[in-house]
């Protein structure tokens, strides 16, 4: 992981000891990757972006979010072909197990989501079908009950269990102390998430990555990626893989029908999702996600290619032939608001 920030005239400093920058305040637009001197990567084709992730070896460090309007069997098939991985959403158990059985018969790996209630029994059912990795899909991963459940499944069933979402070093260390290996990181930064508006809870996403990778857990950076540059910066910061959700909504492989040129997209904490899955809004529950209609985008493959193309380009600027080198050699520089505006196309019409 890179925690190195360029200061000036060849001098650098390490996060969190940054000059005039609050170390917990950073998100992707607040930084740029510094082009390095005397690099030896002659072509983007020389870059290797494969990573080890849990029991898997991925050719691309991309996983899809467990959202029922993003990830399904068609998305799992595509991601398997492209070298990524799909996180299947929490749905009714019989539907989830049937999908797992079909994917396992086709030798397509995926991560399957379960809730806290009946987590051990549900995990046993997925293990019988051949699932290797489970996600305890709960919004606030800092609850002790999540840590206990993940540890129990991991110890009793010898399965890899991913928990989250978390954002801080302290949370990450509680996972590490409990024997967990992988954490999902990010609160409030998703494209269809309104947690920060409803609960006032969250954490700037790049700083959340810096915080949690400092624990040496494998980190899934979840949320806040709106363009290839964000993807590259998250990998440089030390995330093992990046979770993509709303960018893939509306694609051919996302579940749902195209009606009038659009497809439904919704967060798992949206009122629309909760109505379909038996949860009620009221005094003790507010919607922390939205539902919207997005234009049909064609195949998700083009979006995946755009993301990894940006990553390979970033690696060439840094002079890194693989992800390990990239995370070692990358340097960040803080970008002012004016510098952020300078970085977008700004030609004026004649």
N, C-alpha and C positions, 0 to 999 in steps of 0.2 A: 504494500500500500504506500502511496505517496502522501506525506503530510508536509511536504516542502513547499514553501512560498518564496517566490522571488521578491527580493527587496529592491535593490538597485545596484548598478555597477558590479555585477557579478556576485553580490552578496545575497545569501538566503537566510531564512529563518523557518522554524518548525511550528506547525500548529500543535498546541493551542497558544504558544507564546508569540503572538503576532503583534506587530506595531500598529496601534491605532485601529485595530479591528477587533470587535467582540467575537471570540472564537465560536460561540454558539449561534451566531447570527446569519450564517452563510447558506445560501441556496445556489443553484446552478448558475443563474445569471450573474451572480456576484463575482465570478472568477473566470479567468481564461487560462488555457494551457499555453505555456511559454515554448515557442519553437527553440530547439536546441542547436548547438554548434557542432560541426564535424560529425554529422550523423552518417550512418553507413547503410541505411535502408534505401536501396535504389528504386524500389517499386512497392506499391501497396500489395502486390501479389506475393511479396516475400513475408508478409505478416501472418502469424499463426494466432488465431483468436480462440482456440480450444481451451477448455477449462475442466478441471475435476470439480464435480458438484455432488456432495454426498456419495452415493454408490455409482453415480453416472459419470460418463465422460461426454461432455457436450462440445460439439464443433462450433457452436455459437453461444455466447453467454447471455442468452435471452430465455426467459420463461414468461408464460402468459398468465394473467391474473385470473383468480378463481371467481369470475363473474359470469352469470348465466347468460349474458348477452355478448360474451367475448369467447369463452372457452367451452368447447364441446368436443364431440368425437371427430368432427371434420377438422377442427383446429389441431387436435392432438395428432392426427394423421399428417397434416402439413408440417407441424413443428418437428415431428419425428423425421420426416424426409429432409428437412432443412438443417437438422442438427441441434435444435433447441428442445424445449420441454414445455408441456402444458400442465397447468394446475387446474384440475377439474373442480367445478364449484360445488358448494353444499346444496344439495337438492334432497328430495325425499329418499330415504336410504335404499329402498328397493330399486329406484331409478339409477342411483349412483352405482350400486353393485352390478346391475345389468350392464351399464356402460363399461365398468371395469372388466367384467367377464369378456365382453366383445373385444375390447382393446387388447387384453392379455392374449386372447386367441390369435389376434393379428400381430402379436409380438411388438406392440406399441407401448412404450413406457409412458407413464404419467404419474403425477402426484395427486392423491385423492384427499379431499377435504372432509373433515368431521368436526362436530361441535363438542362442547364440553360435556353435555348430558349424554350418558351411556357411551362415553368415548372409548373405554376399553373393549366393550362388547362390539362396538362398531369396527374398531381396529382389527379385532379377531376375524370378523367377517371379510374385511378387505385382504387380510393376510392369506386366508384360505384360497382366495382367487389369484394370489401371486403378486399382489401389490408390494412394493419395496419401501415406499416413502409415503408418509401421511402428513398432512397439514392440519394442525389444530387452528381452525379458522375463527379467531375471536378478535374483535377490534382492539381491546386493551390487553396486550400480552404481559403486562406487569402484574397481573393478579396471581397470587400464590397458587390458587386452584389450577391455573393453566400450567404452571411449572410442575406441580405435583402430578397432574394428569399426563403431561408429556413424558415425564421421567418414568412413571409407572408403565406406560405403553412401551417405551424404549427398553426398559429393563426386563419386563415380563415377556415381551414378544420378539425382542431383538430386531426391531424395525427402526429405521431412521424417522424421527419425528421432528418436524419443523414447527416452531411456535412463534408467536408475535401477535400484533405488531408492537415493536419497541422502538425507542429513539435515543436512549441515553447509555452512557458507560455503566452506570450503576445497574440498570436493568440488564444489560448484556452480561455483566459479571454474575448476576444471580442465575442466569441461564448456564453460564460456564460452570459455576460451582455445583449446579444440579446435574452436570454431565451432559447437557444438551450441546449439540454441535452446530446447528444452523438456526439463524434468526431472521425473521422477516422484519424489515426496518422501514418505518415511515408512518406518520400519523397526520392526516389532514391534507396531504398534497395530491391526492388522486384527482383525475379530471372530472369525476362525477361525485366527489366527496365534499360535504359541507360541514364536516366535524368542527373545523376552526370557527365557523360562523355560528354553529349551534351550541357547542360545548366550550368554545374558547380554548380548546386543548390542541396542541400540536408542537412541531419543532421544525425549524428550517432544515430542509432535506439533506443538503450537502454536509452540514455540521452533524446531522444524525448519523450519516455514514462514517464520518471521521470518528465520532464518539464510539460507535459500536465495533468498527473494525479494530479499534485499539484493544479490544478484549481478545482478539485472535479467533473469534467465532467466524464461521462462514456466513457472509451477509448477503441477503437478497435486498437490494435497494428497490423499494416499492413506492411509486408515486413521484410526481413532479417532472417526469420526462415528457417533454413536449416536442423535442427536436433531436436530431442525431447528436448534436453537441452535448446535450445533457447526458445522454447515454454514455458517451466517451468520458465525460468528467466523472461520472459515478464509478466507472470501471477504474479510472486512474486513481481515485480516492481509496480503492481497495475493495469495493463490492465484488463478490464472486460472480453473481449474475444480476441482471436487471429485470424487474417484473414490469411488463407492459400491459396496460388495460385499455383505457379509453382510446388510445391511438388505433387499436385493432377493432373497435366497435364499428359496425357498418360494413365490415369486409365480407367477402363471399363465404369464408369459413366460419365466421361467427354465427352462433345459433340465431334463428329467427328468419322470417320471410321479408323479402323486399316488397314494399307496398308503396306505389307512387314514387319510386326512386329513393326511398328512405327505409332504414331499419331502426327498430327500437334499441336503445342503449340505456342501461340503468345501473346504478350502484347497488351493492348488496344491502346497504342500509337505507335504501329509498323506500318511500311509502308504497310505491308500486310493487316492489319486490316483497315487502312484508305482507301486503294484502294477499299475494299469491301463495305465500308460504305460512300462513296461519298466525302471523304476529300482529298484535294490535297496538296502535299508537294511543297514547294517553298520558296520564300523570307521570308514569314511570318509564316512558319510552318516547323519544322524538326521532323523526327521520333525520339521518345524517348523510343522506345521499340524494341524488336527483335522478329523474327519468327524463330522457329527451329522445328526439328522433334525429338520426344522423344520416347524411347522404350515403348512398351505396358507394363503396370505394373499390370494388373489384377484389382481386386476391390479396390476402395479407402478405403474400410472398414479397410484393413490391415494397411494403413498409419495412419488413424485416431486412430486405436488401439495403434499403436506404440507411437504416440504423447501423448495420455492420459496415457499410461503406464509409460512414462517418467515423466509426471507430478505427478502421484501418488507416484512414487519412490522418487521424490524430496520432496514431502510433508512428506513422512516417515522419510527422513533424517532430516528434520526441526522439525518434531514432531507436525504436523498440521493435524487435522482431517477434516478440511474443508477449502475452499478458503479464507474465512475471517481470520482464524487462520494463514494460510500460509502467507498471505500478512502482518500480524502483526508480526510473529515470524521470518521470513526469514532475514538472514544477507548475504550481499555480501562481497566478498573479491576480490581485484584487482589481476589479473593474468598477470604476465610478459609473454613476448613472449616464454621464455623457459618453463614456467609453462603451457602455452597452448600446446606446443609440448609434454610435459610430459603426458598430458591427453589423448593422442590417443594411439592406439595399436602400440607398438614399439618393439615387439619381433623380434629377428634376426634369420634367418635360420641357422641351424647347418651345 
